[in-house]
Amino acid sequence: GLVKNLSLMAMISVGSASAPVLEFLEEWGLEGLEDNIQSPNLTKVFVNGVWLGVHRDPLSLVNTLRNLRRKGDLTSEVSIVRDIREREVRVYTDAGRVLRPLFIVEKQHLKLKRQHLRWLQEKWRVEERPIDKPPVDENQNVEDSEGETIAEEEDGMPIIREGIRMKKKRKPFKWSSLVSDGVIEYLDAEEEETVMICMTPDDLVESRLISRGLDPRADGDFDPAARLKAVPTAHTWTHCEIHPSMILGICASII
């Protein structure tokens, strides 16, 4: 028979409370059904399949919800789908949806930076924040119970930003930190239909060159081992695959 396998790094949503989403929608311009049921230009808003109301600015609503998810104000399992043809915005917080991790792309650049890779290799990072109450003695080495110390330069001088002394704390950095920092986000199958996903970061480079009027394949040496691509065209990418093999299941990826 046919055996189906989850794609690599996929996860199943366990479900979360819909109350934070409902509270946000009520404060962000959601209108009731009684007065606007006949208006053809409004966008319907659904939460877990329940029609709650209509909205006049669906683009701003969806962008705000996604920013809240990337900042951690909403759980990473929340799915936000905008169906332009049907004039619908569908939000899901239920359990049982298959989610895949993808790199976030903004303005044709990955949000993943070299510092994130360095933090992953070192398994920790140093965070800085201003000192609430500066010490009476400037030479005093302040250290509180949470393991925070005065942030110092390599020459031992304290770090001062905008006239405020900073203190630092060493915090672990792992996969979940990439999600909480808005570098990676999980998308389900329905939300994947509404985004543009490129296979590799090379596709982002090609799109940036084409947008500048340059030919990305000009004066390029032929590489027989390179991935064959169609004629390059400019796209507005929103996400990027971590690796093309992440699309496949474990059995297909080892062939």
Stockholm file with secondary structure:
# STOCKHOLM 1.0

chainA/1-255         GLVKNLSLMAMISVGSASAPVLEFLEEWGLEGLEDNIQSPNLTKVFVNGVWLGVHRDPLSLVNTLRNLRRKGDLTSEVSIVRDIREREVRVYTDAGRVLRPLFIVEKQHLKLKRQHLRWLQEKWRVEERPIDKPPVDENQNVEDSEGETIAEEEDGMPIIREGIRMKKKRKPFKWSSLVSDGVIEYLDAEEEETVMICMTPDDLVESRLISRGLDPRADGDFDPAARLKAVPTAHTWTHCEIHPSMILGICASII
#=GR chainA/1-255 SS CCCCCCBTTCEEEECCCSHHHHHHHHHTTCBCSTTTTTCTTSEEEEETTEEEEEESCHHHHHHHHHHHHHHTSSCTTCEEEEETTTTEEEEECCEEEEEEEEEEEETTEESCCHHHHHHHHHTEEEEEEECSSCCSSTTCCCBCTTSCEECBCTTSCBCEETTEEEEEEEEECCHHHHHHTTSEEEEEHHHHTTSCEESSHHHHHHHHHHHTTCCTTTTCCCCTTSCCCCSCCCCCCCEECSCGGGGSBHHHHTC
#=GC SS_cons         CCCCCCBTTCEEEECCCSHHHHHHHHHTTCBCSTTTTTCTTSEEEEETTEEEEEESCHHHHHHHHHHHHHHTSSCTTCEEEEETTTTEEEEECCEEEEEEEEEEEETTEESCCHHHHHHHHHTEEEEEEECSSCCSSTTCCCBCTTSCEECBCTTSCBCEETTEEEEEEEEECCHHHHHHTTSEEEEEHHHHTTSCEESSHHHHHHHHHHHTTCCTTTTCCCCTTSCCCCSCCCCCCCEECSCGGGGSBHHHHTC
//
